[in-house]
Amino acid sequence: MTQIKNFTPHPISICNNAGEVVRVFQPEGLVRLKAVTVPAGEIDGILVTRTEFGQPEGLPDFKEDTFYIVSQLVKSALPSRSDLLVPAEVVRDEKGNIVGCRSLGL
């Protein structure tokens, strides 16, 4: 049986074409990329920095028939992982707030 596990810090709501929530994936873990902020110079007396991202923390090893919902940043850092999904086709309410997504992207 295929499993989908949410490794983001917030629930992921899947919406139908009418914008109604039909399924919610509660967080089951959290994956983050290690990040270090380093000086990159100065502009008009203001320090400019650059964030350098490293290896992920909290990501389980590949497991057959299991997919993990992660952030786009994590997915982009690990292009060889075919088990990572990201929220896609964002659905917003009338005020522009995100209420969910219509699909999960590979």
C-alpha positions in Angstrom: 0.0 0.0 0.0 1.4 3.4 -1.0 1.8 6.0 1.8 2.2 9.7 1.6 3.7 11.4 4.7 3.9 15.1 5.3 7.3 16.3 6.3 6.5 20.1 6.2 5.7 22.1 9.4 2.0 22.6 8.5 -1.0 20.6 7.3 -1.2 20.1 3.5 -4.8 20.4 2.2 -5.8 18.8 -1.1 -8.6 20.6 -2.9 -11.0 19.5 -5.6 -11.7 21.7 -8.7 -14.4 23.6 -6.7 -11.7 24.6 -4.2 -13.2 22.3 -1.4 -10.7 20.5 0.8 -11.0 16.7 0.2 -8.0 15.5 2.1 -5.5 16.8 4.7 -2.1 15.5 5.4 -1.0 16.4 9.0 2.7 16.9 9.7 4.5 13.6 10.6 8.1 15.0 10.6 10.1 17.9 9.5 12.8 18.1 6.8 15.0 21.2 6.7 18.2 22.1 4.9 21.1 23.1 7.0 21.7 26.8 6.4 24.5 29.2 7.0 24.4 32.9 6.4 27.7 34.4 5.3 28.8 38.0 4.5 28.7 38.8 0.8 29.7 42.5 0.9 28.2 45.8 1.5 25.9 48.2 -0.4 25.6 51.8 0.7 26.7 51.0 4.2 24.3 48.0 4.6 25.7 44.5 5.1 24.7 42.1 2.3 24.7 38.4 3.1 24.2 35.1 1.2 22.5 32.0 2.6 24.3 28.7 1.8 22.3 25.6 2.0 23.7 22.2 3.0 22.4 18.7 3.5 18.8 17.9 4.7 18.1 17.2 8.3 15.2 14.9 9.2 14.6 13.2 5.9 14.0 9.4 6.1 15.9 7.1 3.8 14.1 6.0 0.6 11.4 3.4 1.4 9.5 1.5 -1.3 5.9 2.7 -1.7 6.4 5.7 0.6 6.3 9.4 -0.6 7.3 12.4 1.5 5.7 15.9 1.0 8.5 18.4 1.5 9.2 22.1 0.6 10.3 23.0 -2.9 13.7 24.1 -1.5 14.3 20.6 -0.1 13.1 18.9 -3.3 15.3 21.1 -5.5 18.3 20.2 -3.4 17.7 16.5 -3.9 16.8 16.0 -7.6 17.7 12.3 -7.5 15.1 11.5 -4.9 12.0 10.2 -6.7 10.0 9.9 -3.5 9.7 13.6 -2.8 6.5 15.5 -3.5 5.7 19.2 -3.2 2.3 21.0 -3.0 1.3 22.1 -6.6 -1.5 24.1 -8.2 -2.0 26.3 -5.1 -5.7 27.2 -4.2 -6.4 30.6 -2.7 -9.4 32.1 -1.0 -11.0 35.4 -2.0 -8.5 37.3 0.1 -5.5 35.6 -1.5 -4.7 33.3 1.4 -3.5 29.8 0.5 -6.2 27.2 1.5 -4.6 24.2 -0.2 -3.4 22.7 -3.4 -5.0 20.7 -6.2 -2.1 18.3 -6.7 1.3 17.1 -5.4 4.2 17.6 -7.8 7.1 15.3 -8.5 
